[in-house]
Amino acid sequence: MNQTMFALSLGLGGMVAAADIANGATQCDARERILNLLSETYGETRRSVGIAGEAAIMELFAAETSGTWTITITLPDGQMCLMASGSNFESVSEELPAKGEPA
């Protein structure tokens, strides 16, 4: 999957997540409490950040040793919501293909 498609999928995921948040389907709490939970319980630190929709911040946290990862959305009111989590996190860095070449 190329980076453009990945970015588009994250944007779409953020919009879907915002709808789920409105319907109460996610776990949200004060940002500080969730940051402490991710750090102290799972050893996760922030690895990436982006804008989700027009007013939310998406962040990816991951732990080097255990490989756990968590995606969060922070809302304008300061609430942070857990959107997804998993295991076997691996950081990758790929160059974009040359313009006009298939991905």
Backbone as XML, in Angstrom:
<?xml version="1.0"?>
<chain id="A" units="angstrom">
  <residue number="1" name="MET">
    <atom name="N" x="0.854" y="-1.162" z="0.000"/>
    <atom name="CA" x="0.000" y="0.000" z="0.000"/>
    <atom name="C" x="0.901" y="1.227" z="0.000"/>
  </residue>
  <residue number="2" name="ASN">
    <atom name="N" x="0.623" y="2.156" z="-0.889"/>
    <atom name="CA" x="1.483" y="3.330" z="-0.901"/>
    <atom name="C" x="1.080" y="4.310" z="0.188"/>
  </residue>
  <residue number="3" name="GLN">
    <atom name="N" x="1.927" y="5.293" z="0.434"/>
    <atom name="CA" x="1.701" y="6.210" z="1.554"/>
    <atom name="C" x="0.461" y="7.066" z="1.351"/>
  </residue>
  <residue number="4" name="THR">
    <atom name="N" x="0.123" y="7.401" z="0.097"/>
    <atom name="CA" x="-1.081" y="8.187" z="-0.156"/>
    <atom name="C" x="-2.311" y="7.407" z="0.262"/>
  </residue>
  <residue number="5" name="MET">
    <atom name="N" x="-2.379" y="6.143" z="-0.128"/>
    <atom name="CA" x="-3.529" y="5.323" z="0.244"/>
    <atom name="C" x="-3.581" y="5.142" z="1.757"/>
  </residue>
  <residue number="6" name="PHE">
    <atom name="N" x="-2.415" y="4.981" z="2.382"/>
    <atom name="CA" x="-2.369" y="4.839" z="3.839"/>
    <atom name="C" x="-2.905" y="6.103" z="4.510"/>
  </residue>
  <residue number="7" name="ALA">
    <atom name="N" x="-2.469" y="7.259" z="4.010"/>
    <atom name="CA" x="-2.933" y="8.530" z="4.577"/>
    <atom name="C" x="-4.428" y="8.694" z="4.385"/>
  </residue>
  <residue number="8" name="LEU">
    <atom name="N" x="-4.931" y="8.326" z="3.207"/>
    <atom name="CA" x="-6.368" y="8.404" z="2.960"/>
    <atom name="C" x="-7.136" y="7.480" z="3.879"/>
  </residue>
  <residue number="9" name="SER">
    <atom name="N" x="-6.608" y="6.280" z="4.100"/>
    <atom name="CA" x="-7.304" y="5.339" z="4.980"/>
    <atom name="C" x="-7.319" y="5.854" z="6.410"/>
  </residue>
  <residue number="10" name="LEU">
    <atom name="N" x="-6.240" y="6.524" z="6.857"/>
    <atom name="CA" x="-6.236" y="7.101" z="8.199"/>
    <atom name="C" x="-7.251" y="8.225" z="8.304"/>
  </residue>
  <residue number="11" name="GLY">
    <atom name="N" x="-7.366" y="9.044" z="7.245"/>
    <atom name="CA" x="-8.351" y="10.125" z="7.249"/>
    <atom name="C" x="-9.764" y="9.584" z="7.319"/>
  </residue>
  <residue number="12" name="LEU">
    <atom name="N" x="-10.041" y="8.564" z="6.520"/>
    <atom name="CA" x="-11.352" y="7.922" z="6.554"/>
    <atom name="C" x="-11.583" y="7.280" z="7.907"/>
  </residue>
  <residue number="13" name="GLY">
    <atom name="N" x="-10.550" y="6.632" z="8.434"/>
    <atom name="CA" x="-10.657" y="6.022" z="9.765"/>
    <atom name="C" x="-10.975" y="7.060" z="10.822"/>
  </residue>
  <residue number="14" name="GLY">
    <atom name="N" x="-10.381" y="8.239" z="10.702"/>
    <atom name="CA" x="-10.660" y="9.316" z="11.656"/>
    <atom name="C" x="-12.102" y="9.771" z="11.596"/>
  </residue>
  <residue number="15" name="MET">
    <atom name="N" x="-12.662" y="9.837" z="10.371"/>
    <atom name="CA" x="-14.065" y="10.229" z="10.232"/>
    <atom name="C" x="-14.990" y="9.165" z="10.808"/>
  </residue>
  <residue number="16" name="VAL">
    <atom name="N" x="-14.693" y="7.899" z="10.534"/>
    <atom name="CA" x="-15.486" y="6.810" z="11.097"/>
    <atom name="C" x="-15.362" y="6.817" z="12.614"/>
  </residue>
  <residue number="17" name="ALA">
    <atom name="N" x="-14.145" y="7.040" z="13.096"/>
    <atom name="CA" x="-13.909" y="7.077" z="14.537"/>
    <atom name="C" x="-14.714" y="8.192" z="15.189"/>
  </residue>
  <residue number="18" name="ALA">
    <atom name="N" x="-14.776" y="9.347" z="14.536"/>
    <atom name="CA" x="-15.541" y="10.461" z="15.092"/>
    <atom name="C" x="-17.018" y="10.084" z="15.212"/>
  </residue>
  <residue number="19" name="ALA">
    <atom name="N" x="-17.538" y="9.346" z="14.228"/>
    <atom name="CA" x="-18.928" y="8.897" z="14.304"/>
    <atom name="C" x="-19.108" y="7.904" z="15.448"/>
  </residue>
  <residue number="20" name="ASP">
    <atom name="N" x="-18.161" y="6.993" z="15.615"/>
    <atom name="CA" x="-18.236" y="6.027" z="16.718"/>
    <atom name="C" x="-18.158" y="6.723" z="18.070"/>
  </residue>
  <residue number="21" name="ILE">
    <atom name="N" x="-17.299" y="7.735" z="18.174"/>
    <atom name="CA" x="-17.167" y="8.472" z="19.423"/>
    <atom name="C" x="-18.502" y="9.125" z="19.774"/>
  </residue>
  <residue number="22" name="ALA">
    <atom name="N" x="-19.146" y="9.707" z="18.763"/>
    <atom name="CA" x="-20.436" y="10.356" z="18.997"/>
    <atom name="C" x="-21.476" y="9.356" z="19.499"/>
  </residue>
  <residue number="23" name="ASN">
    <atom name="N" x="-21.373" y="8.101" z="19.083"/>
    <atom name="CA" x="-22.317" y="7.069" z="19.505"/>
    <atom name="C" x="-21.873" y="6.331" z="20.765"/>
  </residue>
  <residue number="24" name="GLY">
    <atom name="N" x="-20.745" y="6.747" z="21.372"/>
    <atom name="CA" x="-20.297" y="6.155" z="22.631"/>
    <atom name="C" x="-19.659" y="4.789" z="22.492"/>
  </residue>
  <residue number="25" name="ALA">
    <atom name="N" x="-19.111" y="4.439" z="21.328"/>
    <atom name="CA" x="-18.566" y="3.100" z="21.099"/>
    <atom name="C" x="-17.087" y="2.973" z="21.479"/>
  </residue>
  <residue number="26" name="THR">
    <atom name="N" x="-16.459" y="4.043" z="21.909"/>
    <atom name="CA" x="-15.037" y="3.967" z="22.224"/>
    <atom name="C" x="-14.801" y="4.260" z="23.702"/>
  </residue>
  <residue number="27" name="GLN">
    <atom name="N" x="-13.575" y="4.022" z="24.143"/>
    <atom name="CA" x="-13.195" y="4.302" z="25.526"/>
    <atom name="C" x="-12.410" y="5.607" z="25.551"/>
  </residue>
  <residue number="28" name="CYS">
    <atom name="N" x="-12.939" y="6.607" z="26.233"/>
    <atom name="CA" x="-12.305" y="7.919" z="26.305"/>
    <atom name="C" x="-12.087" y="8.318" z="27.760"/>
  </residue>
  <residue number="29" name="ASP">
    <atom name="N" x="-11.062" y="9.142" z="27.961"/>
    <atom name="CA" x="-10.775" y="9.666" z="29.294"/>
    <atom name="C" x="-9.911" y="10.909" z="29.096"/>
  </residue>
  <residue number="30" name="ALA">
    <atom name="N" x="-9.531" y="11.541" z="30.185"/>
    <atom name="CA" x="-8.646" y="12.692" z="30.110"/>
    <atom name="C" x="-7.328" y="12.269" z="29.454"/>
  </residue>
  <residue number="31" name="ARG">
    <atom name="N" x="-6.801" y="13.125" z="28.608"/>
    <atom name="CA" x="-5.570" y="12.815" z="27.865"/>
    <atom name="C" x="-4.446" y="12.378" z="28.802"/>
  </residue>
  <residue number="32" name="GLU">
    <atom name="N" x="-4.253" y="13.091" z="29.907"/>
    <atom name="CA" x="-3.167" y="12.774" z="30.840"/>
    <atom name="C" x="-3.302" y="11.356" z="31.399"/>
  </residue>
  <residue number="33" name="ARG">
    <atom name="N" x="-4.506" y="10.938" z="31.724"/>
    <atom name="CA" x="-4.715" y="9.594" z="32.267"/>
    <atom name="C" x="-4.373" y="8.515" z="31.245"/>
  </residue>
  <residue number="34" name="ILE">
    <atom name="N" x="-4.786" y="8.722" z="30.004"/>
    <atom name="CA" x="-4.495" y="7.711" z="28.977"/>
    <atom name="C" x="-3.007" y="7.690" z="28.663"/>
  </residue>
  <residue number="35" name="LEU">
    <atom name="N" x="-2.364" y="8.858" z="28.597"/>
    <atom name="CA" x="-0.916" y="8.887" z="28.357"/>
    <atom name="C" x="-0.177" y="8.133" z="29.455"/>
  </residue>
  <residue number="36" name="ASN">
    <atom name="N" x="-0.594" y="8.317" z="30.699"/>
    <atom name="CA" x="0.031" y="7.588" z="31.818"/>
    <atom name="C" x="-0.201" y="6.090" z="31.679"/>
  </residue>
  <residue number="37" name="LEU">
    <atom name="N" x="-1.395" y="5.691" z="31.321"/>
    <atom name="CA" x="-1.706" y="4.272" z="31.125"/>
    <atom name="C" x="-0.820" y="3.661" z="30.038"/>
  </residue>
  <residue number="38" name="LEU">
    <atom name="N" x="-0.730" y="4.327" z="28.897"/>
    <atom name="CA" x="0.068" y="3.792" z="27.790"/>
    <atom name="C" x="1.544" y="3.701" z="28.163"/>
  </residue>
  <residue number="39" name="SER">
    <atom name="N" x="2.042" y="4.702" z="28.856"/>
    <atom name="CA" x="3.454" y="4.735" z="29.228"/>
    <atom name="C" x="3.776" y="3.753" z="30.354"/>
  </residue>
  <residue number="40" name="GLU">
    <atom name="N" x="3.046" y="3.848" z="31.455"/>
    <atom name="CA" x="3.379" y="3.071" z="32.645"/>
    <atom name="C" x="2.978" y="1.600" z="32.537"/>
  </residue>
  <residue number="41" name="THR">
    <atom name="N" x="1.859" y="1.317" z="31.915"/>
    <atom name="CA" x="1.377" y="-0.064" z="31.839"/>
    <atom name="C" x="1.968" y="-0.812" z="30.653"/>
  </residue>
  <residue number="42" name="TYR">
    <atom name="N" x="2.087" y="-0.135" z="29.504"/>
    <atom name="CA" x="2.510" y="-0.820" z="28.284"/>
    <atom name="C" x="3.879" y="-0.382" z="27.767"/>
  </residue>
  <residue number="43" name="GLY">
    <atom name="N" x="4.463" y="0.651" z="28.343"/>
    <atom name="CA" x="5.767" y="1.132" z="27.884"/>
    <atom name="C" x="5.710" y="1.761" z="26.505"/>
  </residue>
  <residue number="44" name="GLU">
    <atom name="N" x="4.542" y="2.270" z="26.117"/>
    <atom name="CA" x="4.375" y="2.846" z="24.782"/>
    <atom name="C" x="4.698" y="4.341" z="24.787"/>
  </residue>
  <residue number="45" name="THR">
    <atom name="N" x="5.354" y="4.784" z="23.710"/>
    <atom name="CA" x="5.648" y="6.191" z="23.488"/>
    <atom name="C" x="5.089" y="6.596" z="22.127"/>
  </residue>
  <residue number="46" name="ARG">
    <atom name="N" x="4.887" y="7.896" z="21.950"/>
    <atom name="CA" x="4.314" y="8.380" z="20.685"/>
    <atom name="C" x="5.296" y="8.187" z="19.547"/>
  </residue>
  <residue number="47" name="ARG">
    <atom name="N" x="4.807" y="7.615" z="18.444"/>
    <atom name="CA" x="5.628" y="7.345" z="17.260"/>
    <atom name="C" x="5.230" y="8.189" z="16.072"/>
  </residue>
  <residue number="48" name="SER">
    <atom name="N" x="3.962" y="8.604" z="15.995"/>
    <atom name="CA" x="3.522" y="9.449" z="14.884"/>
    <atom name="C" x="2.270" y="10.205" z="15.301"/>
  </residue>
  <residue number="49" name="VAL">
    <atom name="N" x="1.984" y="11.258" z="14.551"/>
    <atom name="CA" x="0.846" y="12.116" z="14.846"/>
    <atom name="C" x="0.301" y="12.669" z="13.533"/>
  </residue>
  <residue number="50" name="GLY">
    <atom name="N" x="-0.999" y="12.928" z="13.489"/>
    <atom name="CA" x="-1.612" y="13.500" z="12.297"/>
    <atom name="C" x="-2.965" y="14.099" z="12.637"/>
  </residue>
  <residue number="51" name="ILE">
    <atom name="N" x="-3.518" y="14.849" z="11.696"/>
    <atom name="CA" x="-4.835" y="15.454" z="11.857"/>
    <atom name="C" x="-5.877" y="14.469" z="11.348"/>
  </residue>
  <residue number="52" name="ALA">
    <atom name="N" x="-6.926" y="14.252" z="12.137"/>
    <atom name="CA" x="-8.024" y="13.364" z="11.759"/>
    <atom name="C" x="-9.277" y="14.219" z="11.620"/>
  </residue>
  <residue number="53" name="GLY">
    <atom name="N" x="-9.825" y="14.275" z="10.421"/>
    <atom name="CA" x="-10.974" y="15.138" z="10.191"/>
    <atom name="C" x="-10.528" y="16.591" z="10.262"/>
  </residue>
  <residue number="54" name="GLU">
    <atom name="N" x="-11.376" y="17.435" z="10.844"/>
    <atom name="CA" x="-11.052" y="18.855" z="10.920"/>
    <atom name="C" x="-10.626" y="19.315" z="12.302"/>
  </residue>
  <residue number="55" name="ALA">
    <atom name="N" x="-10.876" y="18.489" z="13.332"/>
    <atom name="CA" x="-10.620" y="19.004" z="14.669"/>
    <atom name="C" x="-10.025" y="17.990" z="15.634"/>
  </residue>
  <residue number="56" name="ALA">
    <atom name="N" x="-9.639" y="16.831" z="15.164"/>
    <atom name="CA" x="-9.102" y="15.807" z="16.064"/>
    <atom name="C" x="-7.645" y="15.510" z="15.714"/>
  </residue>
  <residue number="57" name="ILE">
    <atom name="N" x="-6.917" y="15.012" z="16.695"/>
    <atom name="CA" x="-5.519" y="14.628" z="16.507"/>
    <atom name="C" x="-5.411" y="13.112" z="16.670"/>
  </residue>
  <residue number="58" name="MET">
    <atom name="N" x="-4.843" y="12.457" z="15.667"/>
    <atom name="CA" x="-4.601" y="11.018" z="15.721"/>
    <atom name="C" x="-3.148" y="10.821" z="16.113"/>
  </residue>
  <residue number="59" name="GLU">
    <atom name="N" x="-2.910" y="9.878" z="17.048"/>
    <atom name="CA" x="-1.543" y="9.561" z="17.459"/>
    <atom name="C" x="-1.369" y="8.057" z="17.514"/>
  </residue>
  <residue number="60" name="LEU">
    <atom name="N" x="-0.184" y="7.610" z="17.146"/>
    <atom name="CA" x="0.176" y="6.199" z="17.244"/>
    <atom name="C" x="1.246" y="6.070" z="18.315"/>
  </residue>
  <residue number="61" name="PHE">
    <atom name="N" x="0.985" y="5.221" z="19.301"/>
    <atom name="CA" x="1.933" y="4.926" z="20.376"/>
    <atom name="C" x="2.385" y="3.480" z="20.211"/>
  </residue>
  <residue number="62" name="ALA">
    <atom name="N" x="3.641" y="3.195" z="20.525"/>
    <atom name="CA" x="4.132" y="1.826" z="20.424"/>
    <atom name="C" x="5.271" y="1.603" z="21.412"/>
  </residue>
  <residue number="63" name="ALA">
    <atom name="N" x="5.472" y="0.333" z="21.758"/>
    <atom name="CA" x="6.545" y="-0.066" z="22.670"/>
    <atom name="C" x="7.581" y="-0.866" z="21.898"/>
  </residue>
  <residue number="64" name="GLU">
    <atom name="N" x="8.840" y="-0.504" z="22.059"/>
    <atom name="CA" x="9.936" y="-1.215" z="21.387"/>
    <atom name="C" x="10.068" y="-2.649" z="21.883"/>
  </residue>
  <residue number="65" name="THR">
    <atom name="N" x="10.024" y="-2.847" z="23.190"/>
    <atom name="CA" x="10.326" y="-4.162" z="23.741"/>
    <atom name="C" x="9.197" y="-5.167" z="23.553"/>
  </residue>
  <residue number="66" name="SER">
    <atom name="N" x="7.968" y="-4.777" z="23.856"/>
    <atom name="CA" x="6.853" y="-5.736" z="23.763"/>
    <atom name="C" x="6.201" y="-5.750" z="22.387"/>
  </residue>
  <residue number="67" name="GLY">
    <atom name="N" x="6.339" y="-4.668" z="21.628"/>
    <atom name="CA" x="5.724" y="-4.595" z="20.300"/>
    <atom name="C" x="4.258" y="-4.211" z="20.320"/>
  </residue>
  <residue number="68" name="THR">
    <atom name="N" x="3.720" y="-3.828" z="21.493"/>
    <atom name="CA" x="2.325" y="-3.404" z="21.520"/>
    <atom name="C" x="2.194" y="-2.030" z="20.886"/>
  </residue>
  <residue number="69" name="TRP">
    <atom name="N" x="1.017" y="-1.724" z="20.353"/>
    <atom name="CA" x="0.754" y="-0.412" z="19.761"/>
    <atom name="C" x="-0.693" y="-0.008" z="20.040"/>
  </residue>
  <residue number="70" name="THR">
    <atom name="N" x="-0.920" y="1.318" z="20.034"/>
    <atom name="CA" x="-2.245" y="1.879" z="20.280"/>
    <atom name="C" x="-2.432" y="3.106" z="19.397"/>
  </residue>
  <residue number="71" name="ILE">
    <atom name="N" x="-3.609" y="3.215" z="18.782"/>
    <atom name="CA" x="-3.976" y="4.411" z="18.033"/>
    <atom name="C" x="-5.025" y="5.152" z="18.855"/>
  </residue>
  <residue number="72" name="THR">
    <atom name="N" x="-4.786" y="6.463" z="19.043"/>
    <atom name="CA" x="-5.715" y="7.296" z="19.804"/>
    <atom name="C" x="-6.183" y="8.469" z="18.963"/>
  </residue>
  <residue number="73" name="ILE">
    <atom name="N" x="-7.309" y="9.042" z="19.376"/>
    <atom name="CA" x="-7.810" y="10.290" z="18.811"/>
    <atom name="C" x="-8.021" y="11.232" z="19.987"/>
  </residue>
  <residue number="74" name="THR">
    <atom name="N" x="-7.483" y="12.451" z="19.885"/>
    <atom name="CA" x="-7.729" y="13.466" z="20.901"/>
    <atom name="C" x="-8.689" y="14.489" z="20.323"/>
  </residue>
  <residue number="75" name="LEU">
    <atom name="N" x="-9.758" y="14.735" z="21.058"/>
    <atom name="CA" x="-10.818" y="15.647" z="20.631"/>
    <atom name="C" x="-10.538" y="17.062" z="21.117"/>
  </residue>
  <residue number="76" name="PRO">
    <atom name="N" x="-11.205" y="18.060" z="20.524"/>
    <atom name="CA" x="-10.966" y="19.450" z="20.928"/>
    <atom name="C" x="-11.206" y="19.719" z="22.411"/>
  </residue>
  <residue number="77" name="ASP">
    <atom name="N" x="-12.072" y="18.934" z="23.056"/>
    <atom name="CA" x="-12.342" y="19.156" z="24.477"/>
    <atom name="C" x="-11.274" y="18.548" z="25.393"/>
  </residue>
  <residue number="78" name="GLY">
    <atom name="N" x="-10.229" y="17.931" z="24.806"/>
    <atom name="CA" x="-9.136" y="17.368" z="25.591"/>
    <atom name="C" x="-9.294" y="15.897" z="25.923"/>
  </residue>
  <residue number="79" name="GLN">
    <atom name="N" x="-10.432" y="15.318" z="25.587"/>
    <atom name="CA" x="-10.625" y="13.893" z="25.811"/>
    <atom name="C" x="-9.814" y="13.104" z="24.790"/>
  </residue>
  <residue number="80" name="MET">
    <atom name="N" x="-9.160" y="12.031" z="25.249"/>
    <atom name="CA" x="-8.415" y="11.138" z="24.363"/>
    <atom name="C" x="-9.165" y="9.816" z="24.331"/>
  </residue>
  <residue number="81" name="CYS">
    <atom name="N" x="-9.327" y="9.274" z="23.129"/>
    <atom name="CA" x="-10.088" y="8.047" z="22.947"/>
    <atom name="C" x="-9.202" y="6.960" z="22.348"/>
  </residue>
  <residue number="82" name="LEU">
    <atom name="N" x="-9.335" y="5.754" z="22.887"/>
    <atom name="CA" x="-8.607" y="4.600" z="22.360"/>
    <atom name="C" x="-9.375" y="4.064" z="21.161"/>
  </residue>
  <residue number="83" name="MET">
    <atom name="N" x="-8.714" y="4.027" z="20.004"/>
    <atom name="CA" x="-9.374" y="3.633" z="18.764"/>
    <atom name="C" x="-9.023" y="2.216" z="18.331"/>
  </residue>
  <residue number="84" name="ALA">
    <atom name="N" x="-7.779" y="1.832" z="18.506"/>
    <atom name="CA" x="-7.326" y="0.499" z="18.084"/>
    <atom name="C" x="-6.034" y="0.176" z="18.821"/>
  </residue>
  <residue number="85" name="SER">
    <atom name="N" x="-5.776" y="-1.112" z="18.976"/>
    <atom name="CA" x="-4.514" y="-1.532" z="19.587"/>
    <atom name="C" x="-4.156" y="-2.906" z="19.059"/>
  </residue>
  <residue number="86" name="GLY">
    <atom name="N" x="-2.893" y="-3.275" z="19.230"/>
    <atom name="CA" x="-2.462" y="-4.574" z="18.737"/>
    <atom name="C" x="-1.053" y="-4.904" z="19.179"/>
  </residue>
  <residue number="87" name="SER">
    <atom name="N" x="-0.451" y="-5.824" z="18.461"/>
    <atom name="CA" x="0.880" y="-6.296" z="18.810"/>
    <atom name="C" x="1.758" y="-6.361" z="17.565"/>
  </residue>
  <residue number="88" name="ASN">
    <atom name="N" x="3.013" y="-6.717" z="17.772"/>
    <atom name="CA" x="4.001" y="-6.872" z="16.702"/>
    <atom name="C" x="4.250" y="-5.590" z="15.914"/>
  </residue>
  <residue number="89" name="PHE">
    <atom name="N" x="4.324" y="-4.467" z="16.629"/>
    <atom name="CA" x="4.631" y="-3.197" z="15.974"/>
    <atom name="C" x="6.015" y="-3.256" z="15.357"/>
  </residue>
  <residue number="90" name="GLU">
    <atom name="N" x="6.116" y="-2.735" z="14.150"/>
    <atom name="CA" x="7.404" y="-2.646" z="13.461"/>
    <atom name="C" x="7.459" y="-1.314" z="12.740"/>
  </residue>
  <residue number="91" name="SER">
    <atom name="N" x="8.476" y="-0.539" z="13.027"/>
    <atom name="CA" x="8.653" y="0.747" z="12.376"/>
    <atom name="C" x="9.311" y="0.530" z="11.014"/>
  </residue>
  <residue number="92" name="VAL">
    <atom name="N" x="8.733" y="1.122" z="9.977"/>
    <atom name="CA" x="9.304" y="1.002" z="8.636"/>
    <atom name="C" x="9.472" y="2.393" z="8.038"/>
  </residue>
  <residue number="93" name="SER">
    <atom name="N" x="10.405" y="2.501" z="7.144"/>
    <atom name="CA" x="10.632" y="3.734" z="6.420"/>
    <atom name="C" x="10.832" y="3.367" z="4.955"/>
  </residue>
  <residue number="94" name="GLU">
    <atom name="N" x="9.871" y="3.736" z="4.150"/>
    <atom name="CA" x="9.927" y="3.389" z="2.730"/>
    <atom name="C" x="9.936" y="4.659" z="1.897"/>
  </residue>
  <residue number="95" name="GLU">
    <atom name="N" x="10.713" y="4.637" z="0.828"/>
    <atom name="CA" x="10.718" y="5.777" z="-0.084"/>
    <atom name="C" x="9.525" y="5.670" z="-1.008"/>
  </residue>
  <residue number="96" name="LEU">
    <atom name="N" x="9.000" y="6.826" z="-1.406"/>
    <atom name="CA" x="7.919" y="6.855" z="-2.367"/>
    <atom name="C" x="8.456" y="6.454" z="-3.735"/>
  </residue>
  <residue number="97" name="PRO">
    <atom name="N" x="7.642" y="5.774" z="-4.550"/>
    <atom name="CA" x="8.107" y="5.459" z="-5.905"/>
    <atom name="C" x="8.252" y="6.747" z="-6.720"/>
  </residue>
  <residue number="98" name="ALA">
    <atom name="N" x="9.108" y="6.707" z="-7.740"/>
    <atom name="CA" x="9.288" y="7.867" z="-8.603"/>
    <atom name="C" x="7.963" y="8.226" z="-9.237"/>
  </residue>
  <residue number="99" name="LYS">
    <atom name="N" x="7.737" y="9.502" z="-9.463"/>
    <atom name="CA" x="6.492" y="9.976" z="-10.039"/>
    <atom name="C" x="6.228" y="9.277" z="-11.371"/>
  </residue>
  <residue number="100" name="GLY">
    <atom name="N" x="5.017" y="8.756" z="-11.514"/>
    <atom name="CA" x="4.632" y="8.072" z="-12.731"/>
    <atom name="C" x="4.872" y="6.563" z="-12.704"/>
  </residue>
  <residue number="101" name="GLU">
    <atom name="N" x="5.585" y="6.060" z="-11.685"/>
    <atom name="CA" x="5.812" y="4.622" z="-11.567"/>
    <atom name="C" x="4.770" y="4.019" z="-10.649"/>
  </residue>
  <residue number="102" name="PRO">
    <atom name="N" x="4.329" y="2.796" z="-10.935"/>
    <atom name="CA" x="3.346" y="2.167" z="-10.040"/>
    <atom name="C" x="3.946" y="1.891" z="-8.658"/>
  </residue>
  <residue number="103" name="ALA">
    <atom name="N" x="3.082" y="1.942" z="-7.656"/>
    <atom name="CA" x="3.537" y="1.752" z="-6.278"/>
    <atom name="C" x="3.875" y="0.315" z="-5.985"/>
  </residue>
</chain>
